């Protein structure tokens, strides 16, 4: 004969396996009895959003901020002000945003079972049941088609880079995310491919220093994100993610190494191409705000607040000011020559 606890456990298990809505207090109690950590359990089921709203959330528009890297090559070369270059870079931004959102939807479908166990990812539209897997895949297909059409306008080189990004994203979702170190390299390559895509779209060849800076900077951000996650919610992350666990010491070493290479590469590049105007080497002066911004970001990582770099940038006014100062100082040397 089953007792009251067995009945409650079975009922809450059915509610959880359905993947719809939020978690109730009763369900949280049962999950805790099963030794699964629960964080920030709401007292009530959140209001269900409309399908268009859920689709927009699943596209992760906040992540589109990463796609500003397509402007980097033209901006560094001082030709971003030319109308044709600016138009092509802007179209590349739109194309990459569509393609990236399509890959996010596919990834959410593949990771739905793990996301439902995560304290924050469980609120994603697919994981919480607001958006069905079928609808997510259909929308993803539409976004892929629109992104491919926009990419075709920008030429074969851009299409090749976008195809490489798609292949990397799919491979990451299916396999690489479970392979230590390789999953970090795969995520970092997404940043690098965005920068290379901007170069392909505008026809501005990237310099060796530009590529070194892009690669090391991307790994610095990824290693910092993993370190912040490990420092703040290591137990929760280990239990609710299929990503391999990392020793904190390893992540710190990789992060410090990548940060050192990033600052060194920028300094060497700034001295190699001084961009002097009226006797002032503005690119060299730009080292100061660049280095301070790196230190500020490192400070946020130490506090465990850099798990989502795009959100950190939006709420850290000091980091925003340092970034703007760096862009302005650099632009003075490039665009006033």
N, C-alpha and C positions, 0 to 999 in steps of 0.2 A: 504493500500500500504506500502510495506516495504522500509525502508530507506537504505542508503549505509552501515550504521553501522550494521543493522540487517543482511545484506548479508555477510559482513565480518565476523561477529560473527558465522554465520552458516557454512561458508567455513572453518574457523579455527577450529570449533568444530569437523567437519568431519576429518580434518587432525590429530587432537589430539586423537580422539577415535580410529583411525587406529593403533596407537602405533608404527608407523614406523618412523625411522630417528630421527633427532633432532628437536628442536623447532625454528621456525623462529621468527624474530622480530615482525611481524604482529600478530602471534599467542600469543606471550607474551603480546602484548598490549590488546588483547581481554581477556586473562586469568586474567590480572590485573583488567580489568573492572568488572570481575566477583568476585573480592575480593579474589583471590587466589594468594598467594605470589610466585613470580618467582625470582630465584637467579641464577646468572651466565648463562644467556641465550645466546647461541652462535649466531653469526651473520649469520652463514651458516650451512647447514646440514652436519654433519660429514661424512667422507668417510666410506662407508659400508665395513665391514671386511668380509673375507672369512668364510665359515662355520666352518672349523677346528679351525681357530683362535677364533671365537665366542664361540665354545664349550670349548676351553681351558680357556678363560676368565670366562665363566660361572662356571667352576669347581673351581674357586678362588684358584689358587695355592699358593697365598700369605698366605692364611689361614692354609695351611699345617704346617706352623711353630708351630701352637698350638700342633701338634701331637708329638713334641719332648718330651712331657710329658710321653710318653710310655717308655722312657729311664730313667725316674726319680727314680723308685723303685730300679732297678738294680744299677744305679749310686750311690744312697744313701747307698746301702748295700756294695759297693766296689767290685762288681762282674761283672761289665760291661765289663771289659777287657777280660773275658773268651770268646773264640770264639763262643761256642754254645749259650751263653747268648746274645752276641752281635748280632748274626744272628737272633735269635728269636725276639729280640727287634726291629731289622731293618725290619723284615717281618711284625711285628705288626704296625710299622710306615706306611708301604705301604698299609696294609689292612685298617687302619683307614683313611688314606688319600682318598682312593677310596670310602669308605662308606660315609665319610663326604662330599665329592664332590657330591655324588649321592643325599644326603639330601639337599644340597644347590640348586641343580637344581629343585627338587620338590618344595622347598620353593619359588624359584623365579617364578615358574608357578602359585602357589597359591597367591602370593603377587603382581602379575604383575600390577593389576589395581591401587594399592597404590603406587608401585614403579614409575609408570609413572608420578605421581604428585610430586615426590621428586626431589630436585635439583641435587642430585648426583646419587641416585639409578635408576633414569630414564635412565641412560646410560648403565645399565646392559643389556646383550644381549637379554634376553627374553622381558624385558620391552620396549626396543627401537625397537624391531621387527627384529633384526639381526638373532635371533634364534626362531623358532616357538615352541609353547608349545609341539606339538607332538614330534619334534626332541629332545627337552630337556628331555621329559619323556622316550623316547627310550634310549638315552644316559645314563640317570639315571638308568634304568633297567640293562644295560650292566655293569655299574660301581658297582651296587649292587651285581651282579652275580660274578664279579671278586673279589670284596671284601669278599664275602661269601666263595669263594673257598680258598682264602688266609687265612681267619680266621679258616677254617676247619683244616688246617695244624697245627695250634697252639693249638688245643685242645678244649674240651667242655667248660671249664671255660672262655676262651677268647671269644668263640662264644656267651655265655650267656651275657657277658658284652657288646659286640657289639650289640646284640639284644636289650638290655636295652637302649643303645644309640639311636638306630633307633626308638624305640618306643617313647622315650622322644622327639626326633627331630620332629617326625610326630605329636605327641600330641601338641607340642609347636606351630607348624605351623597352626594346625587346631583350637586350642582352648586356650592354656595356654598363648600365647603372648598377649591376650586381658585381662588377669587377673593380676591385680597389685600385685607385690611382687612375686607371683608364677612364672611369666615370668622371673624374675631375678634369682630365684632359679633354674629354668629349664636351663637357659644359663650357670649358674655356674656349674650345674651338668655335663655339657658336658666336662668341664675341669677335674673334679674329675674322671669321667668315663674313660678318657684317661689315667690318672695316674693308676687307678685300672686295666685297660686293660693291661698296661705294666707289672704290677705285675702278672696278670694271665698268660700272655704269657711267662714270664721268670721263673715262679715258685718261685719268691721271695716274701714272705708274707709281706704286708705293716704293719708297726708299727702303734700304735695308734697315735703317734705324727705326723707321715707322713700323715695320713688321716685328722687329725685336721688342719694341715698346708695347705693341698691341698684344703680343704673346705673353710677355711677362706680366703686363698689367692685368690681363684676363685671368691668369693663374693666381695672381695676388688676390683678386676679388673672390674667386672660387674657393681658394684655400681659407681665406678669411671667413667666408660664409660657413664653411664646414666647421671651422674652429669655433665660431660663435654658437652654432647649433650644438656642438659637443659640450661647450661650457655651460649652457643654460638648461638643456633638456636631454641629457645623454641617455638616461634610462628610457624615457618616453620614445625617443627617436629610435633606439635599438629595437624596441618591441613593435613599433608601428610602421616600419619602413623596410623595404627590401634592399636598401642601399647598404653596402658593407660598412661596418663600424671602423673607426679610425682611432688609434691612440692619440691623445691630445698632444703628446710630445712630437709625434710625426707631423701633425697638422701645423703646429707652431713652427717647426723647422722649415717646412715647405712654404709657409706664409712669409717668414722672415727672408728666406732665399729669394722668393719671387718679388717681394717688396724691394730688396736691395738691388736686384737686377733692373727693376723698373726705374728707380731713381737714378741709378748709374747710367742706364741707357739714355734717359732723357737728358742728363747732364752732358754726356758725350755728344749727343746729337745737337744740343743747344750750342756747344762750343764749336762744333764742326760747321754749323750753318748759323752764324751769329745774327743775321738780319739786322744790320746796323742802320740806324736812321739818325742823322745829325750827331754822329759820334756815340750814340747810345745803342748797345747791343741788346735789344729788347728781348730776344729769345733767351739770352743768358739771364736777364733780370727775371724772366718768367719762371726760372728754376725755384725762386723763393716761394711764391704762392703754390706752385706745384708740390714742392716738398712738404710744406705746411699742411696742405690738403691731405697728403698721404698720411702724415702723422695724425691728423684729426680722425681720419677713417680708421687708422690703427687703434686709436683710443676707443672708438666706438666698438671695435671688435673685442678689445679687452673687457669692456663692460657687458659683452654679450648682446649688443644691440644691432649687429650688422647681419643678422640672419637673412634679411631681405634688403639688399643694397638700395633698390629703387625707393623703398619706403623710408629708409634712413635718410636719403638725400632730400626727400620731400619734407621731412620734419626737422632736419638739422640746419638751422639758419646759418650757423657759422660755416659749415661745409659748403652750403650754397654760395655764400659770399666769397669764400676762397676760390671756388670754381669759377665764378664770374670774374674775379680779379685776375686769375690765371689766363682766361680766354681773352680778356681785354688787353692785358700786357702783351700776350703773344701776338694778338691781332695788330697792335701798334707797329710791331716790327715787320709783319708780313704785308700789311695792306697800306702802309705809308712809305714803302720803298720808292 
